[in-house]
Amino acid sequence: MQNGGKKTMAIEWVKLYECGYCTHPEKIVHPKAGLKPVKFPATVALIKHETKGYILFDTGYAQRFLSATEKFPYSLYRKLTPVFFSEEQAIVNQLAADGITPDEITTIILSHFHGDHTAGLKDFPQAEIITFRKGYEDIENNSKLRALTKGCLLDLLPADFKSRVRFIDDQQPVALSNLGDFHEGFTVIDDDVSIVAVDLTGHAIGQFGIFIRLKSGKVLFLCADAVWSSRAYEKLVYPHIMANLLIADKRAYVHHIQRLHSLMHTHPDIDILPTHCQVTWNKIQKGEIYE
Ligand SMILES: [Zn+2]
């Protein structure tokens, strides 16, 4: 992640959390599998940055997701994707258990606007929200029902969203090197290249992932929903036609799977962490902290 004149501030550590899960028939992600429901955890990352303090990547499920989806039309969302969540799994409560207050979260990086990523936003009223303009513009003027067909619950966005958001895709992209087929991205914090967002439009318009370079030199790629499961890029398994409803741009989606596949081979030292993957979940259950 070198580029002319940009600096790399230190990321001290990254900790992952599971904030509830939903279920889908396995066939959606693996066409050769059956209709048995499988679990897709909603994971969140907490990043400790040397100068910015605590930064969240996405916000998982929260109690308000359940209340918001009780009534029609939002109840359709719950019927399609049954959600399993208990209050103590809300990221705000898990952070409290770790001694971190909501006001200490300075920044929330929002990969896209699906409900399982936005539900916890209102718990952090002080945080600056960093996302892509093209993701927001895709849902901004939609009716609630139209947004719902794209997986977004507009009621989950804070009322002051517009005054707290910063769209990083308005910036000039920076050139990336030594990250496989990912050649450019957007710095998340000023001109600091320790966290760089790359456009992964496919699953949703304006969805992005982040490369994180830790103080130790270790690199993580939080690729959000570019794939649901790491098996997709490991074995080049493309989603079932049923999943087309859940994918905004299928061609781009397939292209990202191929880029992840090649990154896995050229950079086996980079940990690729999809938000809803069982492998990511296993790491959380082991209490792994990246340093
Ligand atoms: Zn999503």
Residues whose N, C-alpha, C, O or C-beta is under 5 A from the ligand:
A	BS01	ZN	H114 D225
